[in-house]
Amino acid sequence: MTVEPFQRRALADYFSGCRETVILLPKKNGKTTLLAALALYHLMTTPDAECVVAAASREQAMILYDAAAGFVRRSPGLDRHFKLQAGYRMIRSLDDGGRIRVLAADVDTADGVRPTLALLDELHRHRSAALYGVFRDGLGPRFGRMLTISTAGEHVTSPLGQMRVRARQLRDRVKRGAYLYARTPDRSFALHEWALDETEDVDDMRTVKKANPASWQTLALLRERHDSPSTLRWQWARFACGLWVSAQAWWLDPEHWKAAETPDRLADGDRITLGFDGARTGDATGLVACRLDDGLVQPLAAWEDPGDGQPWEVDGGEVDAAVADAFERYRVVRAAFDPPLWQTEIDGWAVEYGSAVVRYPTKRGRMADAVERFRTDLAAGRLKHTGDATLTRHALNAQMRETRVGYWLAKPGSGPADKIDLAVAAVLAYEARADALASEPEPGVLLVF
């Protein structure tokens, strides 16, 4: 690893004895790799080192561990000094027993820890300031240091946002282009931030480059990210430009949705996949099909609370009839059903229609990937739909909301018109198609049993 000038600047306070260093930097500028290298350096140079690593999730923190472990594996001679213990999420010093270890993200597991170095990755995803406070107050008196690195967050009211606001009000601060440096009078706290101002042009790559100091972040690579159909406007502003913007935004571009409309319709006997999502009382429930050959999305049935204030419940017999009609008219290759409220019916459909029926809990991390696949393929022109008015309303209602595992579909409000269930069913149908295609044998391959 070659340490670049901006990385030297960001670590200067650590090496001068600063207790708390916070670094805010857009994605793809080597944040995690830098912390991994620092953790190993600390373990080599600090007697009885206790380096702890934490992030908003254990999986995120393990990325830093894996980067550090990779340095050890690729560097001749380091295996004589370090022992990798992946099962324990730990790297041990064979010289004096010091260690680097990954902690769970919750505060309870961090109580009592007295680190010589505490590393917090992606603080913008932390729900509270509790873990930061536990680490800060537990720093060892002799060597204790704390270094936090993150991209820009969603709201200035978040723990990281409040810290940033207070730091930017310090008298001892310097602003040069996109770089801001601020520190307390006693030099115990320092902030390094690379970010554009809100008035700057985020579509000008030379301007954006000012907030991306890594040498490998070229204008061409920035332009590629900017122009990708998968890049949302708010994602670009926040993760490439360092601007603090909300992750909650409209899921689909109405122009992309309109452009994907086609007069084509499903024909009897087509190979299809199904997606099913919804409530039993209130809200809405939908059954959506996706043609296996070309990804055409078409709703087959929808039930909605009319919003008149009267009690409303989905007619289970109608749902059962709609599912039966789908299996009778088409060749259903796979049917993805969201199980919580329809478990009994799904069990019955599995018995009646066989292995094509699968449960797809929408609260698993893979749903985030399914949502992104649907949106990206729509923008790229790989997904078509029939222009159904109800599906269109649900699809354009849906917003994306950031979670620890990715981006989730959420309603824009709680009113009777704020329904998105057909959009979720469409995502399930499209994802079931991807799963079905992945499990099909390659063309020309002969399977012998």
C-alpha positions as CSV (number, residue, x, y, z in Angstrom):
1,M,0.0,0.0,0.0
2,T,1.3,3.4,-0.9
3,V,-0.1,6.1,1.4
4,E,-1.3,9.1,-0.6
5,P,-0.9,12.8,0.4
6,F,-4.5,13.2,1.4
7,Q,-4.3,10.1,3.6
8,R,-1.1,11.4,5.3
9,R,-3.0,14.6,6.0
10,A,-6.0,12.7,7.5
11,L,-3.7,10.6,9.8
12,A,-1.4,13.5,10.9
13,D,-3.5,14.2,14.0
14,Y,-3.4,10.5,15.0
15,F,0.4,10.5,14.9
16,S,0.6,13.8,16.8
17,G,-1.3,12.4,19.7
18,C,-4.9,13.5,18.9
19,R,-7.4,11.4,20.9
20,E,-10.3,11.7,18.4
21,T,-10.0,12.0,14.6
22,V,-13.1,12.0,12.4
23,I,-12.6,11.7,8.6
24,L,-15.5,12.3,6.2
25,L,-14.8,11.2,2.7
26,P,-16.9,10.1,-0.3
27,K,-17.1,6.4,-1.3
28,K,-14.3,4.6,-3.2
29,N,-11.5,6.7,-1.8
30,G,-10.0,3.9,0.2
31,K,-11.4,4.6,3.7
32,T,-11.7,1.0,4.9
33,T,-8.3,0.0,3.5
34,L,-6.6,3.0,5.2
35,L,-8.1,2.0,8.6
36,A,-7.0,-1.7,8.1
37,A,-3.4,-0.6,7.4
38,L,-3.5,1.7,10.5
39,A,-4.8,-1.2,12.7
40,L,-1.9,-3.4,11.7
41,Y,0.6,-0.6,12.2
42,H,-0.8,0.0,15.6
43,L,-0.6,-3.6,16.5
44,M,3.1,-3.7,15.4
45,T,4.1,-0.6,17.3
46,T,2.0,-0.5,20.4
47,P,2.8,-2.8,23.4
48,D,-0.2,-5.0,24.3
49,A,-2.4,-3.3,21.8
50,E,-6.1,-3.6,22.1
51,C,-7.5,-2.4,18.7
52,V,-11.3,-2.7,18.4
53,V,-13.2,-2.3,15.2
54,A,-16.9,-1.6,15.0
55,A,-19.5,-0.5,12.4
56,A,-23.2,-0.3,12.2
57,S,-23.3,-4.0,11.5
58,R,-20.9,-6.8,12.2
59,E,-20.7,-7.6,8.4
60,Q,-19.6,-4.1,7.7
61,A,-16.9,-4.3,10.4
62,M,-15.7,-7.6,8.9
63,I,-14.9,-5.8,5.7
64,L,-12.2,-3.9,7.6
65,Y,-11.0,-7.2,9.2
66,D,-10.8,-8.9,5.8
67,A,-8.7,-5.9,4.4
68,A,-6.3,-6.2,7.3
69,A,-6.1,-10.0,7.0
70,G,-5.4,-9.5,3.3
71,F,-2.4,-7.3,4.1
72,V,-1.0,-10.0,6.3
73,R,-1.5,-12.8,3.8
74,R,0.1,-10.8,0.9
75,S,3.1,-9.4,2.9
76,P,6.1,-11.8,3.2
77,G,7.1,-12.2,6.8
78,L,4.0,-10.8,8.5
79,D,2.7,-14.3,9.2
80,R,5.6,-14.6,11.7
81,H,4.2,-11.7,13.7
82,F,0.4,-12.1,13.3
83,K,-2.0,-14.9,13.6
84,L,-5.3,-14.6,11.7
85,Q,-8.3,-16.0,13.7
86,A,-11.2,-15.4,11.3
87,G,-13.6,-17.6,13.4
88,Y,-13.0,-15.2,16.4
89,R,-12.9,-12.1,14.1
90,M,-9.5,-11.4,15.5
91,I,-5.9,-10.8,14.5
92,R,-3.3,-11.7,17.2
93,S,0.2,-10.4,17.7
94,L,2.5,-13.4,18.2
95,D,5.1,-11.1,19.8
96,D,3.2,-9.8,22.8
97,G,-0.4,-11.0,22.6
98,G,-1.9,-7.7,21.4
99,R,-4.9,-8.0,19.1
100,I,-7.3,-6.5,16.6
101,R,-10.8,-7.6,17.1
102,V,-14.2,-7.0,15.5
103,L,-17.1,-6.2,18.0
104,A,-20.8,-6.5,17.4
105,A,-22.4,-3.1,16.7
106,D,-24.5,-3.0,19.9
107,V,-23.4,-1.1,22.9
108,D,-23.7,-3.9,25.4
109,T,-20.9,-5.9,23.9
110,A,-18.6,-2.9,24.0
111,D,-19.1,-2.0,27.7
112,G,-15.9,-2.5,29.7
113,V,-13.6,-2.3,26.6
114,R,-10.5,-0.2,27.1
115,P,-9.0,0.1,23.6
116,T,-5.6,1.5,22.8
117,L,-7.1,2.2,19.3
118,A,-10.9,2.3,18.5
119,L,-11.9,2.3,14.8
120,L,-15.4,3.1,13.8
121,D,-16.3,2.6,10.2
122,E,-19.3,4.3,8.4
123,L,-20.6,6.2,11.5
124,H,-23.3,7.7,9.3
125,R,-25.2,4.4,9.6
126,H,-25.1,4.3,13.4
127,R,-28.5,4.8,15.0
128,S,-27.2,6.5,18.1
129,A,-24.1,8.1,19.6
130,A,-23.9,5.4,22.3
131,L,-21.2,3.2,20.8
132,Y,-19.0,6.2,19.9
133,G,-19.3,7.4,23.5
134,V,-18.5,4.0,25.0
135,F,-15.3,3.8,22.9
136,R,-14.3,7.4,23.6
137,D,-14.7,7.1,27.3
138,G,-13.0,3.8,27.5
139,L,-9.8,4.8,25.7
140,G,-6.7,3.7,27.5
141,P,-4.9,6.6,29.3
142,R,-1.5,6.0,27.7
143,F,-1.9,5.2,24.0
144,G,-5.7,5.6,23.6
145,R,-6.7,6.9,20.2
146,M,-10.0,6.8,18.3
147,L,-10.4,7.2,14.6
148,T,-13.8,7.4,12.8
149,I,-14.2,7.3,9.1
150,S,-17.5,7.7,7.2
151,T,-19.2,9.0,4.1
152,A,-21.7,11.8,4.4
153,G,-24.9,11.0,6.3
154,E,-28.6,11.5,5.8
155,H,-29.6,14.1,8.3
156,V,-27.6,16.7,10.3
157,T,-29.7,15.6,13.4
158,S,-28.0,12.1,13.3
159,P,-25.2,11.4,15.8
160,L,-22.5,12.0,13.1
161,G,-24.4,15.0,11.8
162,Q,-24.5,16.7,15.2
163,M,-20.8,16.0,15.7
164,R,-20.0,17.5,12.3
165,V,-22.1,20.7,13.0
166,R,-20.2,21.3,16.2
167,A,-16.9,20.6,14.7
168,R,-17.5,23.0,11.8
169,Q,-18.2,25.8,14.4
170,L,-14.8,25.5,15.9
171,R,-12.6,28.6,15.6
172,D,-9.5,26.7,14.5
173,R,-10.6,25.6,11.1
174,V,-9.3,25.9,7.5
175,K,-11.2,25.5,4.2
176,R,-9.3,24.9,1.0
177,G,-11.6,24.0,-1.9
178,A,-13.5,20.9,-1.0
179,Y,-11.3,20.1,2.0
180,L,-12.2,21.3,5.5
181,Y,-10.0,20.9,8.6
182,A,-11.1,21.8,12.1
183,R,-9.8,21.0,15.5
184,T,-10.3,21.9,19.2
185,P,-7.9,24.3,20.9
186,D,-6.3,21.5,22.9
187,R,-5.9,19.4,19.7
188,S,-7.7,16.4,21.3
189,F,-10.3,16.3,18.5
190,A,-9.9,16.9,14.7
191,L,-12.2,16.7,11.7
192,H,-11.1,16.2,8.1
193,E,-13.9,16.5,5.5
194,W,-13.9,16.3,1.7
195,A,-17.2,17.6,0.4
196,L,-18.6,20.0,-2.2
197,D,-20.7,23.0,-1.2
198,E,-24.4,22.8,-2.0
199,T,-24.0,25.6,-4.6
200,E,-21.5,23.7,-6.7
201,D,-22.3,21.8,-9.9
202,V,-22.5,18.1,-9.0
203,D,-22.7,17.2,-12.7
204,D,-19.3,18.7,-13.5
205,M,-16.7,15.9,-13.0
206,R,-13.8,18.4,-12.5
207,T,-15.8,19.9,-9.6
208,V,-16.7,16.5,-8.2
209,K,-13.0,15.4,-8.4
210,K,-12.2,18.0,-5.8
211,A,-14.1,16.0,-3.2
212,N,-12.5,12.7,-4.3
213,P,-8.8,13.1,-3.6
214,A,-7.7,9.5,-4.3
215,S,-5.5,9.3,-7.4
216,W,-7.5,6.4,-8.7
217,Q,-10.7,8.4,-8.7
218,T,-10.2,9.7,-12.3
219,L,-12.6,11.9,-14.2
220,A,-13.5,8.9,-16.5
221,L,-14.4,6.7,-13.5
222,L,-16.4,9.4,-11.9
223,R,-18.3,10.0,-15.2
224,E,-19.0,6.3,-15.4
225,R,-20.5,6.2,-12.0
226,H,-22.5,9.4,-12.7
227,D,-23.9,8.1,-15.9
228,S,-24.8,4.6,-14.7
229,P,-28.6,3.9,-14.8
230,S,-28.2,2.4,-11.3
231,T,-27.1,5.7,-9.8
232,L,-29.8,7.7,-8.1
233,R,-29.5,11.5,-7.9
234,W,-29.3,11.5,-4.1
235,Q,-26.8,8.7,-4.1
236,W,-24.5,10.6,-6.4
237,A,-24.8,13.8,-4.3
238,R,-24.2,12.0,-1.0
239,F,-21.7,9.2,-1.8
240,A,-19.7,10.9,-4.6
241,C,-20.0,14.6,-3.6
242,G,-20.1,14.4,0.2
243,L,-23.4,16.3,0.4
244,W,-25.8,15.6,3.3
245,V,-29.0,14.6,1.6
246,S,-31.8,12.3,2.6
247,A,-31.7,8.7,1.5
248,Q,-35.5,8.7,1.3
249,A,-36.4,9.4,-2.3
250,W,-38.7,8.3,-5.1
251,W,-37.8,4.8,-6.1
252,L,-38.4,5.1,-9.8
253,D,-38.1,7.9,-12.4
254,P,-41.5,8.5,-13.9
255,E,-39.9,8.9,-17.3
256,H,-38.2,5.5,-17.1
257,W,-41.5,3.9,-16.0
258,K,-43.4,5.5,-18.9
259,A,-40.7,4.5,-21.4
260,A,-41.0,0.9,-20.3
261,E,-44.7,0.7,-21.1
262,T,-45.6,-1.7,-23.9
263,P,-48.9,-2.7,-25.6
264,D,-47.7,-6.3,-25.4
265,R,-49.7,-8.7,-23.1
266,L,-49.3,-12.2,-21.6
267,A,-50.7,-15.0,-23.7
268,D,-52.2,-18.2,-22.4
269,G,-49.5,-20.8,-22.1
270,D,-46.6,-18.3,-21.5
271,R,-44.0,-19.3,-19.1
272,I,-44.2,-16.9,-16.2
273,T,-43.2,-16.3,-12.6
274,L,-45.5,-14.8,-9.9
275,G,-45.1,-12.4,-7.1
276,F,-47.6,-12.0,-4.3
277,D,-47.6,-9.4,-1.5
278,G,-50.2,-7.7,0.7
279,A,-52.3,-7.3,3.7
280,R,-55.5,-9.0,4.9
281,T,-57.2,-6.0,6.3
282,G,-56.8,-2.4,5.1
283,D,-54.1,-1.4,2.6
284,A,-53.8,-3.6,-0.5
285,T,-52.9,-7.0,-1.9
286,G,-51.6,-7.9,-5.3
287,L,-50.7,-10.8,-7.6
288,V,-48.2,-9.9,-10.4
289,A,-46.8,-12.0,-13.2
290,C,-43.5,-11.7,-15.1
291,R,-42.9,-13.4,-18.4
292,L,-39.8,-15.6,-18.3
293,D,-38.7,-15.0,-21.8
294,D,-38.5,-11.2,-21.9
295,G,-39.3,-9.9,-18.4
296,L,-42.7,-8.4,-19.2
297,V,-44.5,-7.4,-15.9
298,Q,-48.3,-7.6,-15.8
299,P,-50.6,-7.5,-12.7
300,L,-53.1,-10.4,-12.6
301,A,-55.2,-9.3,-9.7
302,A,-55.4,-6.5,-7.1
303,W,-57.5,-5.8,-4.0
304,E,-57.5,-2.4,-2.4
305,D,-59.1,-0.8,0.6
306,P,-61.4,1.9,-0.9
307,G,-60.4,4.3,1.9
308,D,-64.0,5.1,2.9
309,G,-63.3,4.6,6.6
310,Q,-65.3,1.3,6.7
311,P,-63.7,-2.0,7.8
312,W,-62.2,-3.8,4.8
313,E,-60.8,-7.3,4.4
314,V,-59.4,-9.2,1.4
315,D,-61.7,-12.0,0.2
316,G,-59.5,-15.1,0.7
317,G,-61.7,-17.0,-1.8
318,E,-61.0,-14.4,-4.5
319,V,-57.2,-14.6,-3.9
320,D,-57.3,-18.4,-4.0
321,A,-59.3,-18.2,-7.3
322,A,-56.8,-15.7,-8.8
323,V,-53.8,-18.0,-8.0
324,A,-55.6,-21.0,-9.4
325,D,-56.4,-19.1,-12.6
326,A,-52.8,-18.1,-13.0
327,F,-51.6,-21.7,-12.7
328,E,-54.3,-22.9,-15.1
329,R,-53.8,-20.3,-17.8
330,Y,-50.0,-20.0,-17.8
331,R,-47.0,-22.3,-17.2
332,V,-45.9,-21.0,-13.8
333,V,-42.2,-21.7,-13.3
334,R,-41.8,-20.1,-9.9
335,A,-44.2,-18.2,-7.6
336,A,-42.7,-16.0,-4.8
337,F,-45.1,-15.3,-1.9
338,D,-44.5,-13.0,1.0
339,P,-45.5,-15.3,3.9
340,P,-46.3,-13.5,7.2
341,L,-50.0,-12.9,6.7
342,W,-50.8,-15.7,4.2
343,Q,-48.9,-18.6,5.7
344,T,-51.8,-21.1,5.7
345,E,-52.8,-20.3,2.1
346,I,-49.2,-20.5,0.9
347,D,-48.9,-24.0,2.6
348,G,-52.0,-25.0,0.7
349,W,-50.8,-23.6,-2.6
350,A,-47.4,-25.4,-2.2
351,V,-49.3,-28.7,-1.7
352,E,-51.6,-28.1,-4.7
353,Y,-49.1,-26.6,-7.2
354,G,-45.8,-28.2,-6.1
355,S,-42.3,-26.9,-5.9
356,A,-43.0,-23.8,-8.1
357,V,-44.4,-22.2,-4.9
358,V,-41.6,-20.6,-2.8
359,R,-41.7,-18.4,0.3
360,Y,-39.9,-15.1,-0.1
361,P,-39.8,-13.2,3.1
362,T,-39.4,-9.5,2.2
363,K,-37.6,-8.7,5.4
364,R,-34.4,-10.5,4.4
365,G,-31.3,-8.7,3.0
366,R,-31.8,-10.2,-0.4
367,M,-34.9,-8.1,-0.9
368,A,-32.7,-5.0,-1.0
369,D,-30.8,-6.6,-4.0
370,A,-34.1,-7.5,-5.7
371,V,-35.4,-3.9,-5.3
372,E,-32.1,-2.5,-6.9
373,R,-32.2,-5.1,-9.7
374,F,-35.8,-4.1,-10.6
375,R,-35.0,-0.4,-10.7
376,T,-31.7,-0.8,-12.6
377,D,-33.2,-3.0,-15.2
378,L,-36.1,-0.7,-15.7
379,A,-33.8,2.3,-16.2
380,A,-31.6,0.2,-18.7
381,G,-34.6,-0.8,-20.7
382,R,-34.4,-4.5,-19.9
383,L,-37.8,-4.5,-18.1
384,K,-41.2,-3.8,-19.6
385,H,-44.7,-3.5,-18.2
386,T,-48.2,-3.3,-19.5
387,G,-49.0,0.2,-18.2
388,D,-51.7,-1.0,-15.7
389,A,-53.0,2.1,-13.9
390,T,-53.0,0.5,-10.4
391,L,-49.5,-1.0,-10.8
392,T,-48.3,2.4,-12.1
393,R,-49.7,4.2,-9.1
394,H,-48.2,1.8,-6.6
395,A,-44.8,1.8,-8.4
396,L,-44.6,5.6,-8.5
397,N,-45.8,5.9,-4.8
398,A,-42.9,3.8,-3.5
399,Q,-39.9,5.5,-2.0
400,M,-36.5,4.1,-1.1
401,R,-35.4,4.2,2.5
402,E,-31.9,3.3,3.7
403,T,-31.4,0.4,6.2
404,R,-28.4,-1.4,7.4
405,V,-28.7,-4.1,4.7
406,G,-29.5,-1.8,1.8
407,Y,-32.4,0.2,0.4
408,W,-36.0,-0.7,1.3
409,L,-39.3,0.2,-0.4
410,A,-41.4,2.4,1.9
411,K,-44.8,4.2,1.6
412,P,-44.7,8.0,1.2
413,G,-47.4,8.3,3.9
414,S,-50.2,6.6,5.7
415,G,-53.1,7.8,3.7
416,P,-55.5,5.6,1.7
417,A,-53.8,6.5,-1.5
418,D,-50.3,5.6,-0.3
419,K,-50.2,2.0,-1.4
420,I,-47.2,0.2,-2.8
421,D,-48.1,-3.5,-2.5
422,L,-48.4,-4.2,-6.3
423,A,-44.9,-2.6,-6.7
424,V,-43.5,-5.1,-4.1
425,A,-45.3,-8.0,-5.8
426,A,-43.8,-6.9,-9.1
427,V,-40.3,-6.9,-7.6
428,L,-41.0,-10.4,-6.2
429,A,-42.2,-11.6,-9.6
430,Y,-39.2,-10.1,-11.4
431,E,-36.8,-11.6,-8.8
432,A,-38.4,-15.0,-9.1
433,R,-37.7,-14.7,-12.9
434,A,-34.0,-14.0,-12.1
435,D,-33.9,-17.1,-9.8
436,A,-35.6,-19.3,-12.4
437,L,-33.3,-18.2,-15.2
438,A,-30.2,-18.8,-12.9
439,S,-31.4,-22.4,-12.2
440,E,-32.0,-23.3,-15.9
441,P,-29.3,-25.4,-17.6
442,E,-27.0,-23.7,-20.1
443,P,-28.1,-24.0,-23.7
444,G,-26.6,-27.0,-25.3
445,V,-25.8,-28.8,-22.0
446,L,-27.1,-32.4,-21.8
447,L,-28.1,-33.4,-18.4
448,V,-27.9,-37.2,-17.8
449,F,-29.7,-38.8,-14.8
